[in-house]
Amino acid sequence: MVHPRLPVDMGRSPHRAGRRLRARRIARYSRLVLSPAVDNLVAQLTRLPGIGTRTAQRLAFHILAAPADEANAIGHAIADVKARVRPCRECGNLTEEELCGVCIDPRRDRTVICVVEQPVDVLSLERTHEYRGLYHVLGGALSPLDGVEPGDLRIERLLDRVGADGVEEVVLATNPTMTGEATAAYLADRLRARVAADG
Amino acid sequence: MVHPRLPVDMGRSPHRAGRRLRARRIARYSRLVLSPAVDNLVAQLTRLPGIGTRTAQRLAFHILAAPADEANAIGHAIADVKARVRPCRECGNLTEEELCGVCIDPRRDRTVICVVEQPVDVLSLERTHEYRGLYHVLGGALSPLDGVEPGDLRIERLLDRVGADGVEEVVLATNPTMTGEATAAYLADRLRARVAADG
């Protein structure tokens, strides 16, 4: 089969030009309809995970229609959380006090520490109602290409806890991703070296 | 066929009791893990349309992990929108000025008014790039059962505009719901009465 040849300056370019014009037209109309403040709110909302432009516009119109105090309650809640919530001094989980709810709970088994990447992982594990030990939140996973080195994670604090607090077992529950697995392997090496040094 | 009879105090109650216990256990654990400020943020986010508890928790953890200025930008954007955005004096569409972008646009056809329920409907219609006339945003639909009477919508202002501005055509584009259709029928009657009185 022989494909028909197109002159060099034809092909898809007229179609593309049409699409470019259409995009410019959409931008012009949107500017007419939405105000700068609404545009900014939509832009801020689309920075949230899983929120596209359409969802952000829907949320923005809901916020516009809501009473001012109800709408501003979201902003106050965000400011409140950023001001009051901090990492637990012991395990790195989220808390408003020095120590988090798991660390101060006398019913938890203090001989086991479960190592996770983020505070959200603590929530996931707590939902199972199976684990009764303590946690250690690393704050991420090792990823040299992204510039995350061992010194950027709460690893020294983990080794201190394992050495000092009568811990008998460490569960490595990093994510099943390449960086998560690499982090677990690195931690296993460090912990084995420490056990060998202690014994 | 004869269905087997169950003793009165059996049936599904043991199972139900189990579920109730489980619900209480979940509540206890959640309180331990999330701080009051995070709980409040999750509660505020679940008030948004289409955002359930899980999504709200995911958003809350993203906000917690984000830099403070990026997180607070959402709150500032909400406050900004509530402070600056108001209804267009002419049509009820959203604007930061006296008149909205459609009403001040000299290229729009001022002989046609399209009547819609909410500002979001203006956005939907503008996305089609077909309509070149003006709008009139009612601010809802008639619904006597919910206490929405003609006086609660921007109906008098619509009749004034139709009477004064050389309007030749009114397009009734309320929603295809029971209240939307009832509103369109009511407006058609009012507009016909006005045309008959003028003629």
HADDOCK unambig.tbl for C-alpha pairs under 7 A between the chains (distance, minus, plus):
assign (segid A and resid 29 and name CA) (segid B and resid 126 and name CA) 6.90 0.50 0.50
assign (segid A and resid 32 and name CA) (segid B and resid 101 and name CA) 4.72 0.50 0.50
assign (segid A and resid 32 and name CA) (segid B and resid 102 and name CA) 6.44 0.50 0.50
assign (segid A and resid 33 and name CA) (segid B and resid 101 and name CA) 5.78 0.50 0.50
assign (segid A and resid 33 and name CA) (segid B and resid 102 and name CA) 6.72 0.50 0.50
assign (segid A and resid 33 and name CA) (segid B and resid 123 and name CA) 6.61 0.50 0.50
assign (segid A and resid 35 and name CA) (segid B and resid 95 and name CA) 5.72 0.50 0.50
assign (segid A and resid 35 and name CA) (segid B and resid 96 and name CA) 6.30 0.50 0.50
assign (segid A and resid 37 and name CA) (segid B and resid 77 and name CA) 6.98 0.50 0.50
assign (segid A and resid 37 and name CA) (segid B and resid 80 and name CA) 6.43 0.50 0.50
assign (segid A and resid 37 and name CA) (segid B and resid 81 and name CA) 5.31 0.50 0.50
assign (segid A and resid 38 and name CA) (segid B and resid 81 and name CA) 6.02 0.50 0.50
assign (segid A and resid 40 and name CA) (segid B and resid 77 and name CA) 6.46 0.50 0.50
assign (segid A and resid 41 and name CA) (segid B and resid 74 and name CA) 6.87 0.50 0.50
assign (segid A and resid 41 and name CA) (segid B and resid 77 and name CA) 4.99 0.50 0.50
assign (segid A and resid 41 and name CA) (segid B and resid 78 and name CA) 6.37 0.50 0.50
assign (segid A and resid 44 and name CA) (segid B and resid 73 and name CA) 6.98 0.50 0.50
assign (segid A and resid 44 and name CA) (segid B and resid 74 and name CA) 5.60 0.50 0.50
assign (segid A and resid 45 and name CA) (segid B and resid 74 and name CA) 6.82 0.50 0.50
assign (segid A and resid 48 and name CA) (segid B and resid 59 and name CA) 6.67 0.50 0.50
assign (segid A and resid 49 and name CA) (segid B and resid 59 and name CA) 6.87 0.50 0.50
assign (segid A and resid 59 and name CA) (segid B and resid 48 and name CA) 6.67 0.50 0.50
assign (segid A and resid 59 and name CA) (segid B and resid 49 and name CA) 6.86 0.50 0.50
assign (segid A and resid 61 and name CA) (segid B and resid 120 and name CA) 6.65 0.50 0.50
assign (segid A and resid 64 and name CA) (segid B and resid 82 and name CA) 6.54 0.50 0.50
assign (segid A and resid 68 and name CA) (segid B and resid 82 and name CA) 6.12 0.50 0.50
assign (segid A and resid 71 and name CA) (segid B and resid 78 and name CA) 6.90 0.50 0.50
assign (segid A and resid 72 and name CA) (segid B and resid 78 and name CA) 6.51 0.50 0.50
assign (segid A and resid 72 and name CA) (segid B and resid 79 and name CA) 5.96 0.50 0.50
assign (segid A and resid 73 and name CA) (segid B and resid 44 and name CA) 6.97 0.50 0.50
assign (segid A and resid 74 and name CA) (segid B and resid 41 and name CA) 6.84 0.50 0.50
assign (segid A and resid 74 and name CA) (segid B and resid 44 and name CA) 5.60 0.50 0.50
assign (segid A and resid 74 and name CA) (segid B and resid 45 and name CA) 6.82 0.50 0.50
assign (segid A and resid 74 and name CA) (segid B and resid 75 and name CA) 6.74 0.50 0.50
assign (segid A and resid 75 and name CA) (segid B and resid 74 and name CA) 6.73 0.50 0.50
assign (segid A and resid 75 and name CA) (segid B and resid 75 and name CA) 3.60 0.50 0.50
assign (segid A and resid 75 and name CA) (segid B and resid 76 and name CA) 6.90 0.50 0.50
assign (segid A and resid 75 and name CA) (segid B and resid 78 and name CA) 6.78 0.50 0.50
assign (segid A and resid 76 and name CA) (segid B and resid 75 and name CA) 6.90 0.50 0.50
assign (segid A and resid 77 and name CA) (segid B and resid 37 and name CA) 6.97 0.50 0.50
assign (segid A and resid 77 and name CA) (segid B and resid 40 and name CA) 6.45 0.50 0.50
assign (segid A and resid 77 and name CA) (segid B and resid 41 and name CA) 4.98 0.50 0.50
assign (segid A and resid 78 and name CA) (segid B and resid 41 and name CA) 6.37 0.50 0.50
assign (segid A and resid 78 and name CA) (segid B and resid 71 and name CA) 6.90 0.50 0.50
assign (segid A and resid 78 and name CA) (segid B and resid 72 and name CA) 6.51 0.50 0.50
assign (segid A and resid 78 and name CA) (segid B and resid 75 and name CA) 6.78 0.50 0.50
assign (segid A and resid 79 and name CA) (segid B and resid 72 and name CA) 5.98 0.50 0.50
assign (segid A and resid 80 and name CA) (segid B and resid 37 and name CA) 6.41 0.50 0.50
assign (segid A and resid 81 and name CA) (segid B and resid 37 and name CA) 5.30 0.50 0.50
assign (segid A and resid 81 and name CA) (segid B and resid 38 and name CA) 6.02 0.50 0.50
assign (segid A and resid 82 and name CA) (segid B and resid 64 and name CA) 6.52 0.50 0.50
assign (segid A and resid 82 and name CA) (segid B and resid 68 and name CA) 6.13 0.50 0.50
assign (segid A and resid 95 and name CA) (segid B and resid 35 and name CA) 5.72 0.50 0.50
assign (segid A and resid 96 and name CA) (segid B and resid 35 and name CA) 6.30 0.50 0.50
assign (segid A and resid 101 and name CA) (segid B and resid 32 and name CA) 4.77 0.50 0.50
assign (segid A and resid 101 and name CA) (segid B and resid 33 and name CA) 5.78 0.50 0.50
assign (segid A and resid 102 and name CA) (segid B and resid 32 and name CA) 6.44 0.50 0.50
assign (segid A and resid 102 and name CA) (segid B and resid 33 and name CA) 6.69 0.50 0.50
assign (segid A and resid 120 and name CA) (segid B and resid 61 and name CA) 6.61 0.50 0.50
assign (segid A and resid 123 and name CA) (segid B and resid 33 and name CA) 6.62 0.50 0.50
assign (segid A and resid 126 and name CA) (segid B and resid 29 and name CA) 6.88 0.50 0.50
